[in-house]
Each structure stands twice: as C-alpha cells, then as structure tokens.
Amino acid sequence: MLNRDAIQAAIVRQIAASDAGAGGFAVAVVHVRGLRQLALRFGSEYGEQAEVSVGKLIRESLRPMDVVFQSGDETFVAVLPGLSGRNNALLAAAGLMAQFEQSHSVASGMPPWQTRAVMGVALFPQDGSDADALWRSAHVAADGALRRGERFAFHDALDVRTNIDYYELRDSIDANRLATFFQPIWNLAQARAVGVESLARWTSRTLGQVSPDDFVPFAEQNDLIAPLTRWSIHATLRYVSALRGLPGFRVAINLSPRTLSHGGVAEQLLDALSIWGVPPETIVAEVTETALAGDMDAVVRVLCKLRDHGVRIAIDDFGIGYASITYLSKFPASELKIDKSLVAHVATDARMAKLVEAIVRFAHHLGLEATAEGIEDAATQRLLQETGCDFGQGFYLGKPEPAADFVARYGVAAAPDVSA
C-alpha cells in the first residue's frame, strides 16, 4: 500500500495553505521495525492487523490536524501543519517516539509486541519547495537516522545522497567502475597486520569522490544493494585469490542488513568462494548492529549457514546501536567490532576507557574476539593492547589503499581482470 499519490496531494495542499499565510509545516517519515517480522512469524492476517494498529497509534500520538498515511511495509508518512521550526518538530517527535518505548498491542488475540520507530523530518520550505522534494528529504533523514542507530533526525541539506544519480551508480556497478580498497587489520598483541577489511570506493563523473557513507545507503534505499553486494564480493575475492600465500590471513567483507533479510547472499558468497578458490575460513562477514533490529530469524538463518561453512561472523559498529545481550545470545558471531566513536576517546576519557575495556571483557566472556575500530594514535593502541583487545584498525595502523597496490606487495600472483 504505497499511497504515494495521496501523500503527494496532501503535501501539495499544505504548500498551498502555507503560501496563503498558514506558515511552515513538516513532513515526517516513520519506519516501524518489527511489523514484517510479526507477519512472517504469525501470518499475513496478523501482519495486516498490526499495520492498522500501528497506524492508529501514530495518529493518536499526533494532533487532530495532522494527516498520517501508510507509505509501504513498515513505513508511514505524516504531514504536520504549523511546525515551522525544529523545536516544534522535536516536541511532536518526542510524543510519537514515547508510544514505542514499551510493548503494545498490535493485533487482536496477540500478546504485546515490541516495535521500534525511527523518524526523519523535512521542513517546508527549507528542505524542499515541492511535494516530491519534501517527501524524498524526509526519507533521506529517516534512513540516515536508521543507519546511525539514532531514533530521530532532521534532513541534512548537505547530504550528498540527495544528489546521487541512480542511473550513474547503477551503470558504475554494472560496468565494474567502482574500486576495491584494503585497510589493514592488526593483531594488537603481536603488533602486526594479519588481515584487511575490504572497502568499496566510487568516483562519480559529476560529484567526484563519493563517500561509502553516502552511496551505500543510497543503494540500500533504491534497490541497488543486491548488485552492489554481488560486485563487492567478486571484486574482493578476485584480489584475495592472489593472497593465498599468506597463512592465517583474514579478509572482512561488509554485508548490508537489507541483503541479509531478503536472502540469497549466503549462496552468493559461498558460490563466489568456490569460483575464486578462497577458503571460507579466510573470510569474516561483517554486519552492523542494525541487522539485529530487523527480521532476526531470517538474518540468523543466513549467518548460521555462512558460519556452518566456515565463514566467520563479526558484529560491526558495536556499542552505538540496537544490540543487546538477548540478541547476541542468538547471533552466530565470532567477534565484536567496537565502534570508532567509543575507541576515539579511550586515551583522553577515563570513563570511556573503562567502557571499552568492559566491552572487551564482555566479548571474551561470550567466547568472542574483540576488534577496535578507529585507532588514530600510539596511546590508543597501547591502551587497547593493555585491555587485551585482540585486533585493531585505524589510520594510525594503516590507511585504506587500492587493493591492487596491496596485492602487488604481498600477492603470490596477479589475478586476472574479471568483471563481477
């Protein structure tokens, strides 16, 4: 149930009212995580009841003048008149988010169910002068909040993703015009590199160098994440196949939560490992904490299949998102990667240093290895070594470099140039 025409019409009407002197207004996109999981677990009828119930919950948390639409699976759009500034919008967001702080009834005959809401807001006229621009800006804000593990965000006018051309990115993926970079991963106790993380890089003809923080979420939002993931897997393994002479070497590949919940990625990775002759034990599949907030059962099935074939599993960006002890007990993880926002302060903030040390100990108690991201100086490296942290990466230990340059130094043979 997309309702795009109705949403656009409501925004157009509000623009006309604002032009007639009614003042500014806001468009809000609300992602409600957990509805799809409920439908898959208990059936489509319960899922439909849950959608109706959550829509009602959102309407009751807002004002009578506010208009709410269901925009798609787990997504609602609200048009909020009279909210001309961020302070007013924050009050509306706080009231709505409070409704999702605890379990609530989402379907008749069902026990209370916990859902999670993430909200993005665009304001008229500063975030768009027409209905389509406001609709897109609110979606970009919500997706950014979801990616960062936040519950609420305003649209950022400087977000380059609003300017990415869908067809250019799609053609770049299809034509193998992206680049693979490797960043070293160190064994901190041994003070030496023992692996790399594979990172995608893209240079747009119109925008220049585009950060992965921009084009990867854009790909997720625009149904390009499956071809991007397929490209990344084959492009990475092409280079890894030339590194077979390095014993114990590990290569981390990032997998999008969206590809995990829709299936097929395990088969893609395992088939690619066979094609390129790379042992599964060489690969660490990295998934962010946001994967834990989606369809847990589907994600666990995919990761268990990879683990059962020898692929290691890492939870990336740990410490800033959704993960909990309950979730971790179900996840087939072999390591935690501590987010760089925590690691950055261990040398200057005693409380943060204790927190990171506690996370390392927590990982070890669960039988997991701990990797610290974002090591930028010698003091941070030394403190993490003292805490017993197993692995580390960051600019101090080694910046990302073209995978071809890395292979030229350490590879046993040049790999053929094969398009993904």
N, C-alpha and C positions, 0 to 999 in steps of 0.2 A: 504494500500500500504506500506508494510514493507521495501522492498528494502534491506534487510539485506545482501544478497549475494553481491549486487553491492557495498554496503558500505564497507564490509569486503575486497572486491577485491581492492577498491580504497586505503584503508589503507595499504594493503599488498604491493601495487605498491609504495606507498610513503616510506614505510620502506626500500624497496629495493633501492630506489633512495637515501635515507639518508645513507644507508650502502655504497653506491658508492660515497659518498662525498657531497651530496646535503645539508647536515645539518639537524637539527631537524625540527619538524613540530608539529602542533596541531590538535586535533580532538575536535570539538565543537558540543554540543547538545543544540538545541534551542527549548524550549517549548513556543508555541504561544497560550496564553489563550484567549478564546473568539470565536474561529472558530467553535467549536462544538455547542456553544450556538446559533451562527448565523444560522447554518444548521437546528437546531431544530426549530428555530423561523420562518425561511423563506423557508425551504425546502432543500432537498439534492443537487439540482442543484446549488443553490446559495452557499451552503457549498463547493461544489467542485470548483466552480469559485474562492471562497475565498482562498482555499488552493493553487491553482495555482498562484493567485495574490500575496499571502504572500511569496511563494517560489521565485517568481521573485523579490520581494522587498529585500529579503535576499541576493540573488545573486548580485543584483545591488549595495548593500551596501558593498560587499566584492570585492576582486581583481579578474581580469580575470582568474588567475591561480587557484583560489580556486574552489573546487567542492562541490556542495550542493545537498543533497538527501532528499526527504520526507521519514521519518522513520516510520510514523504512524499518527494517529489522533493527530493533533496539535503539532507534533514533527518533527523537521528537524535536519539533521546531516551534518556538513561541515568539509571537510578535508582541512587544511590550511598549505600549504608548506612554509618552510623558517621561521617559527616562533619558534625559538629555546629557547626563554626566555619569562618570564611572562610580561615584559614591552611591547614587540611587540604584544603579545596576548591581552593585555589590550587596545592597540590602535585599534585593529580590533574589539574588543567587543564594545568599545565606539562608533565606527562608525555604527555598526549594531544596537545597542540599541537606537541610536538617531532617527532611522527610525520609532520607535514605541512610540515616545514621544507624538505624536498627532494623531488624527483620520486620516485615509487614505482610499482611495477607495479600496475595496476588492472584489467587484462584480459589473458587469455592471448593470446599472439601479438601483443601491442601493445608498442610501446616505452614506457619510463617516462613517466608523465604527472603534471604538476604540478597539484595541487588546493590549495584554500585553506580552512582551517577557521576558523569563528567560533563562539565558545561563550558561552552565557548560563547562569547558575546561580541557582536559587532554593533557599533553605534552609528546612527544617521545624524549628520551627513559625513562625519569624519572618516568612517570606514567604508564608504561606498555611497554613490549618489543614485544608484538604480537598484531594482529588486535583486537582480542576479548577482551583482557585486556584493551586496549585503549578505545574501544567502551564502555565497562562497566564503566570504570573510569570517562569518560565524562558524562555518565548518572547519576552516583552517585553524581558528582559535581552539575549537574543541579537540581537534586531532593533535594540536600541539600540547595541550594540557594532558591528554592521554599518553602521549609519547614521553613526557617528562615526569609522569607519575603524579601530576597535580590534579586537583578536582575542579579547578576553575581557571579560566584565562580570558583576557581580552584579546581582540585581534591586534596583531603587531603589524603596522603598516610597512615595516622594513623587512618583513618575512619574504625572502626571495621566492619561496614556493608559489606565491600568487602569480609570479611572472614566468614560471617554467612552462614551456610549450610541450604539451602532451605528445604531439607527433614527433617532435625532435628527440625527446627522451626515448620514445618507443623505437624510433629508427636507429638511434645510437646503440640501444641494446641489441636489436636485430642484426646490425652491421658490425658488431663487436668493436665499437668505438669507445668503450669505457676502458679504464686501465686498472690493473691489479697492483696494489702496493702491499708490502710486507712490513710489519713493525715487530721488532724482536721481543720475545718473552724470556725473562731471565729466571734461572734458579737462584734465589737470593742467598741461600746458604753456600752455594758453590761459586757465586759471583760470576756466572757465565750464561750466555744465551743458550737456551735449549729448545727454542721453537719460535714461531711467529704467529701473529694474527693477520688474517687476510682482510684487506680493506679495499672497497671499490672507490674509484675516483672518476669524476666526469667533468669534462670541459665542454661547455655549451658554446655554440657558434655565436650566440647573442649575449649570453650572460657571463661568459668566461668560466673560470673555475667555480663549480657549484659544490657546496659542502654536502657530504652524505647526510648530515642532519636535515638538509632540505630536500634532496632528491629522493632519498629512501622513503620518508613519509609521504611524499607526493606520489611515488609509485604505489604505496600501500592504498592510498585514497582513490587511485584511478585505475585499479585493476592491472597494474604493470608489475606488481611484486612477484608474481609467478615467473614471468620471463626474466626478470632481474635476478631472481634467486637461481634459476637454471644457468644463466650466464655466469654468475659468481662462482657456482660450484665447479663448472667445467674450466673456467679461466684459472681458478685457484689450483685445481688438480693438475692442470697442464704443467704448471711450474713445479708443483710438489713431486711429480713423477721424475723430475730431474734431480731430486734431492735424496734419492734412496740410499746414498752412501753415508748419510748422517744418522748414526744409531741413536735411538731414543728421541728423535726429533718429533715435535708436535706442531700441528697446524690448526689454528682456531678459525672456524667459519661461522659467521653470523647468520642465523635463521630467523626470519620475521615471524612474530606470533601469528600473523594473519595466514601465512602459508601452513603453519602447523595445524591450525584449527580447521583448515579446509582439506587436509590430506594430500597424499601424493609425494610430499617432499622426501619422506624416508626412502621410498623407492627410487626417486631421482638420485639421491645422494649415494645409495648403495650401488645402483647401476653405474654411476659415474666412477665410483671407486674401482669397480671391476674393469671398466673400459680403460682407465688410466693406469691400472696395476698398482694402486696405492693401498696399503694395508689399512683396514678400518681403525686399527689401534693408533694410527698416526693422527687421526682427526679428532678435534674437540668441537662439538656443535654447541655454539653459544646462543642462548635465548634470554631475553630480558625478563625482568620481573613482571612486566605487563602481560606476558603469556599466561601467568598464573591467574589473571583476573578474567580470562575468557572461558572457553569451553574446556574445563580442566580435564575431563575424561578423554576427549579427543587428543589434546596435547600430550597427555601422559602416554596414551597408546602409541603415538608416533615416536616419542622419545624412548620408550621401552623397546620398541623394535630396533631403533638405532643402537641402543645400549646392548641389546642381546646379540647384535652382530659385531660388537667390539668398539663402537664409536663412543667416545667419552662425552659427557654432557656437563656444560657449565651454565650456571645462572649468572647472567651478566648484570652489571649496574646494581649489585646487591646493596641494599641499605636505604634506598630512596623511594621504593615503590610499594608493591602490593604483597610481597612475600610474608608469610607467617610460618610459625613452627608447624602448624597443621598442614599447610600447603607443602612445605619441604618434606614432611614425612611421606607424602605421596609421590614426590618428584624423584625420578631416577638419576639424580645429579651426582656427579663425581667431584665437582668443585664449585666454589663460590668466587665471583669476581667482585671485589669491594669497589664501589663506585668512587671515581676520582674526586668527587665533591667532598667525600669524607677523608680520603687519603691526603688531599692537598693541605690539610691543617694539622696533621699529626706532629709536625716539628715545632709548631707555634701555639698549639692549644692543648693543654694537658688533658682536659676532659675529652676532646676528640681523640687524642691518642689512646686513652683508656677504652673508648668506644670501639675503635678499630681493633685494639688488642682483644676485646671481648668477642668481636665477630670472628677473629682468627681462632680463638679457643672454641667458640661455638661450632665453627666448621669442623674443627678437628674432633670434637666430641661426637659429631654426626658421621665421622669417618670420611670427611670431605677434605680436599686440599683447598687452600686459600690463595687467591691471586689479587694483588693490589694494583689498581689502575692509577695512572696519573702521577707517577713518581718523577718529580721535577728537580730534585737536588740530592746531594750526598747525605744530608742529615735525615731526610725522609727515608732514604734507602737503608741507612744504618738502623734507624728505629724499627723499621719493619723487619729487618733481619733479627733484631733482638726480641721481637714479639713472636718469632717463629713462623712468620708468614712464608709460605712455600715459594710463590712465584711473584714476579712483578713486571710491570711495563710502564713506559712513560718516556717523555722526551729526554730525560737525563740518561736513561739506559739505551735509548736508540729511537730515532725518529722514523716514521714510515718512509720507505723508499720504494722505487719501482721494483716489482718482483723480478723483472728481468735482470736488474743490477745485482740483486741478492743471489740469484741463480748463477750469474756469471762468476761470482766469487766462490760459491760453495757447491754448485751443482756438479754432478758427475758426467752430465751430457746435456747438450742443448736440446730442448724439447721442440717438436715441430709446431709450426704456427697453424693451429686448428681452430676455426671459428666455433663458438658454442652454438 
